[in-house]
Amino acid sequence: MVPEFAESGSLMQIRIDRLPDAATEQEIRAIFLPHGPVHFFSRPINEMTHRQGPTAYLEMATTDGAAALKAVKGTRLGGQALSISEATPLAPWAPDATRLPHSPVRGRTVTAPSTLADLKRSNPGDALE
């Protein structure tokens, strides 16, 4: 489950990837605390394994977050280099009805006939002179 992000522009969302399994919330927060307070922390649980996943999310004030991103690039935790970036909320998703196999409106490609003979072949009932 991806966390809900704050709507206000005063907080920056940060995504931390490639976390070792043994990494704790306190260890992750300790990396960012020298740059400002962490307002939100989440490390989603993998639904298949029921263990914490390799990704965590946190929120900091925008100015603190920008400084933290620059300062913590290349940080290692548990012998593993972390991937740290600004998080972006998921975009809304809607299916394209013209591309679904059971849709009443099928997507199709229409090509123009290249010659008059091709046009006559495709429409044999039409008398074109």
Secondary structure, 3 states (H helix, E strand, C coil): CCCCCCCCCCEEEEEEECCCCCCCHHHHHHHHHHHCCEEEEECCECCCCCCECCCEEEEEEHHHHHHHHHHHCCCEECCEECEEEECCCCCCCCCCHHHCCCCCCCCCCCCCCCCHHHHHHHCCCCCCC
